[in-house]
Amino acid sequence: MVPPSDRAQLRALLSNRSRALLGAGRAAEALGDARAAAEAAPGWAKARWRMGRALGALGRWATRQQQGARAGVQTDHADLSS
């Protein structure tokens, strides 16, 4: 089992790398890191939000909306293009 302090660092690292990968146009890899961050911290909404952003970049809108709902984020149609 990973100690809580290490888990917090891991989730932050994976979340930040997910953002960087998404910015570099590497959405599939960004999704992988976002999923790993969500596994490291299941209740952390930011990881789900990162997953939603990566899914949107991959054109997987329905799954993106589901992730947004799980993270407690409301997604309107205008937001789906970002």
C-alpha positions in Angstrom: 0.0 0.0 0.0 1.2 3.5 -0.9 1.5 5.9 2.1 -1.1 8.8 1.9 1.6 11.5 1.3 3.1 9.5 -1.6 -0.4 9.0 -3.0 -1.0 12.8 -2.9 2.3 13.4 -4.7 1.5 10.7 -7.3 -2.0 12.1 -8.1 -0.6 15.6 -8.5 2.2 14.4 -10.7 -0.1 12.4 -12.9 -2.7 15.2 -13.1 -0.1 17.7 -14.1 1.5 15.4 -16.6 -2.0 14.8 -18.1 -2.5 18.5 -18.5 0.9 18.9 -20.2 0.3 16.0 -22.5 -3.1 17.3 -23.5 -1.5 20.7 -24.2 1.0 18.9 -26.5 -1.8 17.3 -28.4 -1.3 13.8 -26.9 -4.8 13.3 -25.7 -4.7 9.5 -25.5 -1.6 9.6 -23.2 -3.2 12.4 -21.2 -6.3 10.2 -20.7 -4.0 7.4 -19.4 -2.4 9.7 -16.8 -5.8 11.1 -15.8 -7.1 7.6 -15.2 -4.1 6.7 -13.2 -4.6 9.9 -11.1 -8.2 8.9 -10.5 -7.1 5.4 -9.4 -4.5 6.9 -7.0 -7.2 9.2 -5.5 -10.7 7.9 -6.4 -12.5 10.8 -4.7 -10.5 13.6 -6.3 -12.7 15.5 -8.7 -9.7 17.1 -10.5 -8.6 13.8 -11.8 -12.1 13.2 -13.3 -12.1 16.7 -14.7 -8.7 15.9 -16.4 -10.3 12.7 -17.8 -13.2 14.7 -19.2 -10.9 17.1 -20.9 -8.9 14.3 -22.5 -12.0 12.5 -23.6 -13.3 15.7 -25.1 -10.1 16.1 -27.1 -10.6 12.5 -28.3 -14.1 13.3 -29.4 -15.7 11.0 -26.9 -18.4 13.4 -25.8 -20.8 11.0 -24.1 -18.1 9.6 -21.9 -16.9 13.1 -21.2 -20.3 14.1 -19.9 -20.4 11.1 -17.6 -17.0 11.9 -16.2 -18.1 15.5 -15.6 -21.1 14.3 -13.8 -19.0 12.0 -11.6 -16.7 15.0 -10.8 -19.7 17.2 -10.0 -19.1 19.4 -13.0 -22.0 20.7 -15.1 -21.2 20.6 -18.8 -23.3 22.6 -21.2 -23.2 22.2 -25.0 -21.0 25.3 -25.5 -18.3 23.7 -23.3 -18.2 20.5 -25.4 -16.1 22.2 -28.1 -13.2 22.9 -25.7 
